[in-house]
Amino acid sequence: MPPGPKGEKRPAGAIGSAVRVMRIATGEETETLPTNDGKGPAAKALGAKDGAARATKAMTPERRAEIARKTAAKRWGT
């Protein structure tokens, strides 16, 4: 079975998945979640900074509403 998108091991079939869920539910096995998403801390900080700046600081609410109206008109053809 190929690994998951983050490299984690997955059960081979439906029965294996059901058994794993049962073991996690009863406490026999702990669920391990991947901690590394492949991005460095600098990239995360830059992405968060860029998104906040673009969404709130760069545009006024009126400009955002105007863009939303144009987008809806294009999408729905009105």
N, C-alpha and C positions, 0 to 999 in steps of 0.2 A: 504494500500500500504506500503511495507517495506521501511525503510529509505534508502537513498543513501549510497555510500561507506564511506562517511565522516559524516554520521548521519543527513544530511540535509533532509528536507521534500520535497517530490516530488508529482506532480499532479498524480491523479489516472489513467488518460487515455489520449488519444491523444487530445481530445477536451480541457481538463484541461491544458495540456501543451501548446496548441496553445493560449489559453486565457492568460496564464501567460506570454508568449513571447510578445503578443500584449500589455499587460499592462506595461511590461518593456520598450517596444519600444516607447510607448506614454508618459512614465514618470509617470504613475499612481502608479507604484510599483518600488522599487529599487531592483536591483539584488544583492543578498548577496552571497558572496563567502566564503567558509570555510577558516579560518585562521590557524587553528590548524591541522597539518598533522600527529600528534601523535608521533613526534620525539622531543626529548629534544635538547636544543641548543648545549650541549656538543657532542651529537651524530652527529648532523649536521656538526659541526666543524671537528670532527674526520673523518667523511666520505669524506668531501671535501679535507682534508689534505692527506688522504690515496690515493684517486684517483689521485691527482696531483703528488704525489710522485711516484706512480706506473707508470703513463703514461709518465712522462717527465724526471724525475730525475734518475730512476732506470735503464732504458734501453736506449741504443743508437738508433738512427734512423735505423742503419743497422740491429740491433737485432729485432726491431719491424717489419722491412720489411721481415726478415727471417721467423718470426712467421706468418706473413700474408701469405707468399708464402706456407708454410706448411699447414696452415688452408685451403687455397683455393684448394690445391692439394687433401687434404682429402675430402673436401666437393664435389668437382666436379669430383673426381676420375681420375685426370690426373697425 
